[in-house]
Amino acid sequence: MDETAKGKILILTDFRRGQSFEVCDDFDDAEEAGVPADVLAVAAKRADIERAELLDI
């Protein structure tokens, strides 16, 4: 996870099919864009941000 010059977050993913990236305003936007939860968890941890996961149980 990196931050862009405009303060957005850049999440790089490396799947078997190749690298991809998402540029989002925040982690909530990344989640809405379909970035997998495990990728978001790693990115948030690297950014030293605690996120709570809402479970519908």
PDB file of N, CA, C and O in Angstrom:
ATOM      1  N   MET A   1       0.833  -1.161   0.000  1.00  0.00           N
ATOM      2  CA  MET A   1       0.000   0.000   0.000  1.00  0.00           C
ATOM      3  C   MET A   1       0.878   1.224   0.000  1.00  0.00           C
ATOM      4  O   MET A   1       1.842   1.304   0.761  1.00  0.00           O
ATOM      5  N   ASP A   2       0.559   2.160  -0.832  1.00  0.00           N
ATOM      6  CA  ASP A   2       1.258   3.443  -0.901  1.00  0.00           C
ATOM      7  C   ASP A   2       0.221   4.555  -0.925  1.00  0.00           C
ATOM      8  O   ASP A   2      -0.961   4.322  -1.179  1.00  0.00           O
ATOM      9  N   GLU A   3       0.683   5.755  -0.658  1.00  0.00           N
ATOM     10  CA  GLU A   3      -0.184   6.920  -0.748  1.00  0.00           C
ATOM     11  C   GLU A   3       0.253   7.732  -1.951  1.00  0.00           C
ATOM     12  O   GLU A   3       1.446   7.947  -2.168  1.00  0.00           O
ATOM     13  N   THR A   4      -0.723   8.184  -2.733  1.00  0.00           N
ATOM     14  CA  THR A   4      -0.404   8.977  -3.912  1.00  0.00           C
ATOM     15  C   THR A   4      -0.137  10.426  -3.508  1.00  0.00           C
ATOM     16  O   THR A   4      -0.365  10.814  -2.362  1.00  0.00           O
ATOM     17  N   ALA A   5       0.344  11.214  -4.456  1.00  0.00           N
ATOM     18  CA  ALA A   5       0.632  12.624  -4.199  1.00  0.00           C
ATOM     19  C   ALA A   5      -0.633  13.391  -3.805  1.00  0.00           C
ATOM     20  O   ALA A   5      -0.554  14.410  -3.120  1.00  0.00           O
ATOM     21  N   LYS A   6      -1.790  12.902  -4.236  1.00  0.00           N
ATOM     22  CA  LYS A   6      -3.053  13.569  -3.913  1.00  0.00           C
ATOM     23  C   LYS A   6      -3.735  12.983  -2.675  1.00  0.00           C
ATOM     24  O   LYS A   6      -4.892  13.296  -2.395  1.00  0.00           O
ATOM     25  N   GLY A   7      -3.014  12.126  -1.931  1.00  0.00           N
ATOM     26  CA  GLY A   7      -3.535  11.585  -0.684  1.00  0.00           C
ATOM     27  C   GLY A   7      -4.448  10.389  -0.818  1.00  0.00           C
ATOM     28  O   GLY A   7      -5.075   9.980   0.160  1.00  0.00           O
ATOM     29  N   LYS A   8      -4.538   9.821  -1.996  1.00  0.00           N
ATOM     30  CA  LYS A   8      -5.342   8.608  -2.189  1.00  0.00           C
ATOM     31  C   LYS A   8      -4.474   7.402  -1.847  1.00  0.00           C
ATOM     32  O   LYS A   8      -3.256   7.522  -1.714  1.00  0.00           O
ATOM     33  N   ILE A   9      -5.108   6.238  -1.706  1.00  0.00           N
ATOM     34  CA  ILE A   9      -4.329   5.038  -1.428  1.00  0.00           C
ATOM     35  C   ILE A   9      -4.196   4.206  -2.698  1.00  0.00           C
ATOM     36  O   ILE A   9      -5.123   4.111  -3.503  1.00  0.00           O
ATOM     37  N   LEU A  10      -3.051   3.623  -2.849  1.00  0.00           N
ATOM     38  CA  LEU A  10      -2.741   2.757  -3.985  1.00  0.00           C
ATOM     39  C   LEU A  10      -2.465   1.379  -3.416  1.00  0.00           C
ATOM     40  O   LEU A  10      -1.510   1.188  -2.663  1.00  0.00           O
ATOM     41  N   ILE A  11      -3.301   0.421  -3.776  1.00  0.00           N
ATOM     42  CA  ILE A  11      -3.154  -0.943  -3.287  1.00  0.00           C
ATOM     43  C   ILE A  11      -2.720  -1.819  -4.445  1.00  0.00           C
ATOM     44  O   ILE A  11      -3.455  -2.005  -5.415  1.00  0.00           O
ATOM     45  N   LEU A  12      -1.514  -2.356  -4.330  1.00  0.00           N
ATOM     46  CA  LEU A  12      -0.971  -3.260  -5.344  1.00  0.00           C
ATOM     47  C   LEU A  12      -1.292  -4.689  -4.968  1.00  0.00           C
ATOM     48  O   LEU A  12      -1.162  -5.072  -3.805  1.00  0.00           O
ATOM     49  N   THR A  13      -1.706  -5.474  -5.930  1.00  0.00           N
ATOM     50  CA  THR A  13      -1.965  -6.889  -5.693  1.00  0.00           C
ATOM     51  C   THR A  13      -1.145  -7.708  -6.669  1.00  0.00           C
ATOM     52  O   THR A  13      -0.888  -7.288  -7.797  1.00  0.00           O
ATOM     53  N   ASP A  14      -0.746  -8.867  -6.224  1.00  0.00           N
ATOM     54  CA  ASP A  14       0.055  -9.762  -7.063  1.00  0.00           C
ATOM     55  C   ASP A  14      -0.599 -11.135  -7.060  1.00  0.00           C
ATOM     56  O   ASP A  14      -0.287 -11.978  -6.219  1.00  0.00           O
ATOM     57  N   PHE A  15      -1.487 -11.350  -7.985  1.00  0.00           N
ATOM     58  CA  PHE A  15      -2.170 -12.630  -8.096  1.00  0.00           C
ATOM     59  C   PHE A  15      -1.474 -13.482  -9.153  1.00  0.00           C
ATOM     60  O   PHE A  15      -0.586 -13.002  -9.858  1.00  0.00           O
ATOM     61  N   ARG A  16      -1.869 -14.711  -9.258  1.00  0.00           N
ATOM     62  CA  ARG A  16      -1.262 -15.624 -10.245  1.00  0.00           C
ATOM     63  C   ARG A  16      -1.412 -15.099 -11.665  1.00  0.00           C
ATOM     64  O   ARG A  16      -0.582 -15.377 -12.530  1.00  0.00           O
ATOM     65  N   ARG A  17      -2.461 -14.351 -11.895  1.00  0.00           N
ATOM     66  CA  ARG A  17      -2.692 -13.840 -13.250  1.00  0.00           C
ATOM     67  C   ARG A  17      -1.918 -12.560 -13.534  1.00  0.00           C
ATOM     68  O   ARG A  17      -1.980 -12.038 -14.647  1.00  0.00           O
ATOM     69  N   GLY A  18      -1.194 -12.050 -12.551  1.00  0.00           N
ATOM     70  CA  GLY A  18      -0.387 -10.863 -12.755  1.00  0.00           C
ATOM     71  C   GLY A  18      -0.715  -9.769 -11.760  1.00  0.00           C
ATOM     72  O   GLY A  18      -1.651  -9.881 -10.968  1.00  0.00           O
ATOM     73  N   GLN A  19       0.067  -8.721 -11.818  1.00  0.00           N
ATOM     74  CA  GLN A  19      -0.130  -7.609 -10.897  1.00  0.00           C
ATOM     75  C   GLN A  19      -1.279  -6.716 -11.343  1.00  0.00           C
ATOM     76  O   GLN A  19      -1.554  -6.565 -12.533  1.00  0.00           O
ATOM     77  N   SER A  20      -1.931  -6.139 -10.368  1.00  0.00           N
ATOM     78  CA  SER A  20      -2.938  -5.122 -10.650  1.00  0.00           C
ATOM     79  C   SER A  20      -2.907  -4.119  -9.506  1.00  0.00           C
ATOM     80  O   SER A  20      -2.223  -4.329  -8.505  1.00  0.00           O
ATOM     81  N   PHE A  21      -3.635  -3.051  -9.657  1.00  0.00           N
ATOM     82  CA  PHE A  21      -3.679  -2.060  -8.595  1.00  0.00           C
ATOM     83  C   PHE A  21      -5.017  -1.352  -8.597  1.00  0.00           C
ATOM     84  O   PHE A  21      -5.719  -1.305  -9.608  1.00  0.00           O
ATOM     85  N   GLU A  22      -5.352  -0.807  -7.445  1.00  0.00           N
ATOM     86  CA  GLU A  22      -6.549   0.006  -7.274  1.00  0.00           C
ATOM     87  C   GLU A  22      -6.122   1.320  -6.644  1.00  0.00           C
ATOM     88  O   GLU A  22      -5.329   1.326  -5.703  1.00  0.00           O
ATOM     89  N   VAL A  23      -6.633   2.421  -7.146  1.00  0.00           N
ATOM     90  CA  VAL A  23      -6.425   3.732  -6.530  1.00  0.00           C
ATOM     91  C   VAL A  23      -7.776   4.149  -5.967  1.00  0.00           C
ATOM     92  O   VAL A  23      -8.756   4.276  -6.700  1.00  0.00           O
ATOM     93  N   CYS A  24      -7.814   4.360  -4.650  1.00  0.00           N
ATOM     94  CA  CYS A  24      -9.076   4.662  -3.970  1.00  0.00           C
ATOM     95  C   CYS A  24      -8.878   5.815  -2.994  1.00  0.00           C
ATOM     96  O   CYS A  24      -7.761   6.123  -2.579  1.00  0.00           O
ATOM     97  N   ASP A  25      -9.998   6.443  -2.641  1.00  0.00           N
ATOM     98  CA  ASP A  25      -9.947   7.533  -1.675  1.00  0.00           C
ATOM     99  C   ASP A  25      -9.577   7.028  -0.288  1.00  0.00           C
ATOM    100  O   ASP A  25      -8.827   7.683   0.437  1.00  0.00           O
ATOM    101  N   ASP A  26     -10.103   5.856   0.084  1.00  0.00           N
ATOM    102  CA  ASP A  26      -9.832   5.297   1.405  1.00  0.00           C
ATOM    103  C   ASP A  26     -10.101   3.789   1.367  1.00  0.00           C
ATOM    104  O   ASP A  26     -10.443   3.234   0.322  1.00  0.00           O
ATOM    105  N   PHE A  27      -9.940   3.143   2.513  1.00  0.00           N
ATOM    106  CA  PHE A  27     -10.111   1.689   2.559  1.00  0.00           C
ATOM    107  C   PHE A  27     -11.555   1.276   2.310  1.00  0.00           C
ATOM    108  O   PHE A  27     -11.802   0.214   1.738  1.00  0.00           O
ATOM    109  N   ASP A  28     -12.504   2.093   2.727  1.00  0.00           N
ATOM    110  CA  ASP A  28     -13.913   1.777   2.464  1.00  0.00           C
ATOM    111  C   ASP A  28     -14.189   1.771   0.965  1.00  0.00           C
ATOM    112  O   ASP A  28     -14.884   0.885   0.467  1.00  0.00           O
ATOM    113  N   ASP A  29     -13.652   2.749   0.246  1.00  0.00           N
ATOM    114  CA  ASP A  29     -13.806   2.780  -1.211  1.00  0.00           C
ATOM    115  C   ASP A  29     -13.139   1.578  -1.862  1.00  0.00           C
ATOM    116  O   ASP A  29     -13.668   1.013  -2.819  1.00  0.00           O
ATOM    117  N   ALA A  30     -11.978   1.186  -1.343  1.00  0.00           N
ATOM    118  CA  ALA A  30     -11.282   0.012  -1.884  1.00  0.00           C
ATOM    119  C   ALA A  30     -12.122  -1.234  -1.697  1.00  0.00           C
ATOM    120  O   ALA A  30     -12.198  -2.082  -2.586  1.00  0.00           O
ATOM    121  N   GLU A  31     -12.754  -1.343  -0.534  1.00  0.00           N
ATOM    122  CA  GLU A  31     -13.618  -2.495  -0.269  1.00  0.00           C
ATOM    123  C   GLU A  31     -14.799  -2.511  -1.232  1.00  0.00           C
ATOM    124  O   GLU A  31     -15.151  -3.559  -1.772  1.00  0.00           O
ATOM    125  N   GLU A  32     -15.410  -1.348  -1.445  1.00  0.00           N
ATOM    126  CA  GLU A  32     -16.528  -1.239  -2.382  1.00  0.00           C
ATOM    127  C   GLU A  32     -16.104  -1.548  -3.817  1.00  0.00           C
ATOM    128  O   GLU A  32     -16.912  -2.023  -4.615  1.00  0.00           O
ATOM    129  N   ALA A  33     -14.831  -1.277  -4.149  1.00  0.00           N
ATOM    130  CA  ALA A  33     -14.316  -1.544  -5.498  1.00  0.00           C
ATOM    131  C   ALA A  33     -14.017  -3.026  -5.707  1.00  0.00           C
ATOM    132  O   ALA A  33     -13.677  -3.444  -6.814  1.00  0.00           O
ATOM    133  N   GLY A  34     -14.144  -3.820  -4.642  1.00  0.00           N
ATOM    134  CA  GLY A  34     -13.944  -5.255  -4.788  1.00  0.00           C
ATOM    135  C   GLY A  34     -12.568  -5.756  -4.413  1.00  0.00           C
ATOM    136  O   GLY A  34     -12.239  -6.909  -4.694  1.00  0.00           O
ATOM    137  N   VAL A  35     -11.749  -4.917  -3.784  1.00  0.00           N
ATOM    138  CA  VAL A  35     -10.446  -5.390  -3.310  1.00  0.00           C
ATOM    139  C   VAL A  35     -10.718  -6.424  -2.217  1.00  0.00           C
ATOM    140  O   VAL A  35     -11.457  -6.133  -1.276  1.00  0.00           O
ATOM    141  N   PRO A  36     -10.140  -7.620  -2.318  1.00  0.00           N
ATOM    142  CA  PRO A  36     -10.408  -8.674  -1.344  1.00  0.00           C
ATOM    143  C   PRO A  36     -10.064  -8.249   0.090  1.00  0.00           C
ATOM    144  O   PRO A  36      -9.115  -7.499   0.317  1.00  0.00           O
ATOM    145  N   ALA A  37     -10.848  -8.740   1.043  1.00  0.00           N
ATOM    146  CA  ALA A  37     -10.685  -8.379   2.450  1.00  0.00           C
ATOM    147  C   ALA A  37      -9.296  -8.707   2.974  1.00  0.00           C
ATOM    148  O   ALA A  37      -8.744  -7.948   3.771  1.00  0.00           O
ATOM    149  N   ASP A  38      -8.719  -9.830   2.539  1.00  0.00           N
ATOM    150  CA  ASP A  38      -7.383 -10.191   3.032  1.00  0.00           C
ATOM    151  C   ASP A  38      -6.328  -9.216   2.521  1.00  0.00           C
ATOM    152  O   ASP A  38      -5.364  -8.925   3.228  1.00  0.00           O
ATOM    153  N   VAL A  39      -6.497  -8.713   1.316  1.00  0.00           N
ATOM    154  CA  VAL A  39      -5.569  -7.719   0.766  1.00  0.00           C
ATOM    155  C   VAL A  39      -5.705  -6.408   1.533  1.00  0.00           C
ATOM    156  O   VAL A  39      -4.703  -5.771   1.859  1.00  0.00           O
ATOM    157  N   LEU A  40      -6.939  -6.007   1.821  1.00  0.00           N
ATOM    158  CA  LEU A  40      -7.169  -4.790   2.595  1.00  0.00           C
ATOM    159  C   LEU A  40      -6.589  -4.911   3.998  1.00  0.00           C
ATOM    160  O   LEU A  40      -6.043  -3.943   4.528  1.00  0.00           O
ATOM    161  N   ALA A  41      -6.700  -6.077   4.597  1.00  0.00           N
ATOM    162  CA  ALA A  41      -6.159  -6.281   5.945  1.00  0.00           C
ATOM    163  C   ALA A  41      -4.646  -6.103   5.958  1.00  0.00           C
ATOM    164  O   ALA A  41      -4.104  -5.466   6.861  1.00  0.00           O
ATOM    165  N   VAL A  42      -3.967  -6.657   4.969  1.00  0.00           N
ATOM    166  CA  VAL A  42      -2.511  -6.511   4.879  1.00  0.00           C
ATOM    167  C   VAL A  42      -2.138  -5.048   4.639  1.00  0.00           C
ATOM    168  O   VAL A  42      -1.214  -4.528   5.263  1.00  0.00           O
ATOM    169  N   ALA A  43      -2.859  -4.389   3.734  1.00  0.00           N
ATOM    170  CA  ALA A  43      -2.571  -2.982   3.434  1.00  0.00           C
ATOM    171  C   ALA A  43      -2.796  -2.102   4.656  1.00  0.00           C
ATOM    172  O   ALA A  43      -1.990  -1.215   4.934  1.00  0.00           O
ATOM    173  N   ALA A  44      -3.877  -2.334   5.387  1.00  0.00           N
ATOM    174  CA  ALA A  44      -4.167  -1.540   6.579  1.00  0.00           C
ATOM    175  C   ALA A  44      -3.104  -1.768   7.648  1.00  0.00           C
ATOM    176  O   ALA A  44      -2.677  -0.828   8.320  1.00  0.00           O
ATOM    177  N   LYS A  45      -2.683  -3.007   7.800  1.00  0.00           N
ATOM    178  CA  LYS A  45      -1.643  -3.312   8.791  1.00  0.00           C
ATOM    179  C   LYS A  45      -0.339  -2.603   8.435  1.00  0.00           C
ATOM    180  O   LYS A  45       0.324  -2.038   9.305  1.00  0.00           O
ATOM    181  N   ARG A  46       0.023  -2.636   7.157  1.00  0.00           N
ATOM    182  CA  ARG A  46       1.245  -1.952   6.717  1.00  0.00           C
ATOM    183  C   ARG A  46       1.141  -0.441   6.893  1.00  0.00           C
ATOM    184  O   ARG A  46       2.149   0.228   7.121  1.00  0.00           O
ATOM    185  N   ALA A  47      -0.061   0.097   6.789  1.00  0.00           N
ATOM    186  CA  ALA A  47      -0.269   1.543   6.964  1.00  0.00           C
ATOM    187  C   ALA A  47      -0.468   1.896   8.435  1.00  0.00           C
ATOM    188  O   ALA A  47      -0.648   3.063   8.783  1.00  0.00           O
ATOM    189  N   ASP A  48      -0.435   0.873   9.299  1.00  0.00           N
ATOM    190  CA  ASP A  48      -0.629   1.053  10.738  1.00  0.00           C
ATOM    191  C   ASP A  48      -1.998   1.655  11.040  1.00  0.00           C
ATOM    192  O   ASP A  48      -2.135   2.562  11.861  1.00  0.00           O
ATOM    193  N   ILE A  49      -3.010   1.120  10.346  1.00  0.00           N
ATOM    194  CA  ILE A  49      -4.393   1.564  10.520  1.00  0.00           C
ATOM    195  C   ILE A  49      -5.206   0.363  11.002  1.00  0.00           C
ATOM    196  O   ILE A  49      -5.154  -0.713  10.406  1.00  0.00           O
ATOM    197  N   GLU A  50      -5.950   0.559  12.077  1.00  0.00           N
ATOM    198  CA  GLU A  50      -6.825  -0.495  12.562  1.00  0.00           C
ATOM    199  C   GLU A  50      -8.183  -0.335  11.903  1.00  0.00           C
ATOM    200  O   GLU A  50      -8.759   0.752  11.878  1.00  0.00           O
ATOM    201  N   ARG A  51      -8.678  -1.438  11.373  1.00  0.00           N
ATOM    202  CA  ARG A  51      -9.990  -1.421  10.743  1.00  0.00           C
ATOM    203  C   ARG A  51     -10.870  -2.455  11.420  1.00  0.00           C
ATOM    204  O   ARG A  51     -10.406  -3.539  11.771  1.00  0.00           O
ATOM    205  N   ALA A  52     -12.114  -2.127  11.598  1.00  0.00           N
ATOM    206  CA  ALA A  52     -13.093  -3.073  12.142  1.00  0.00           C
ATOM    207  C   ALA A  52     -13.878  -3.635  10.969  1.00  0.00           C
ATOM    208  O   ALA A  52     -14.211  -2.920  10.024  1.00  0.00           O
ATOM    209  N   GLU A  53     -14.164  -4.911  11.046  1.00  0.00           N
ATOM    210  CA  GLU A  53     -14.928  -5.544   9.985  1.00  0.00           C
ATOM    211  C   GLU A  53     -16.361  -5.719  10.460  1.00  0.00           C
ATOM    212  O   GLU A  53     -16.593  -6.270  11.536  1.00  0.00           O
ATOM    213  N   LEU A  54     -17.310  -5.262   9.681  1.00  0.00           N
ATOM    214  CA  LEU A  54     -18.722  -5.412  10.003  1.00  0.00           C
ATOM    215  C   LEU A  54     -19.187  -6.767   9.497  1.00  0.00           C
ATOM    216  O   LEU A  54     -19.135  -7.046   8.299  1.00  0.00           O
ATOM    217  N   LEU A  55     -19.637  -7.596  10.410  1.00  0.00           N
ATOM    218  CA  LEU A  55     -20.130  -8.915  10.037  1.00  0.00           C
ATOM    219  C   LEU A  55     -21.638  -8.940  10.100  1.00  0.00           C
ATOM    220  O   LEU A  55     -22.232  -8.469  11.070  1.00  0.00           O
ATOM    221  N   ASP A  56     -22.254  -9.480   9.087  1.00  0.00           N
ATOM    222  CA  ASP A  56     -23.699  -9.611   9.056  1.00  0.00           C
ATOM    223  C   ASP A  56     -24.059 -11.026   9.465  1.00  0.00           C
ATOM    224  O   ASP A  56     -24.302 -11.895   8.628  1.00  0.00           O
ATOM    225  N   ILE A  57     -24.089 -11.239  10.798  1.00  0.00           N
ATOM    226  CA  ILE A  57     -24.375 -12.598  11.291  1.00  0.00           C
ATOM    227  C   ILE A  57     -25.591 -12.595  12.197  1.00  0.00           C
ATOM    228  O   ILE A  57     -25.984 -13.644  12.707  1.00  0.00           O
TER     229      ILE A  57
END
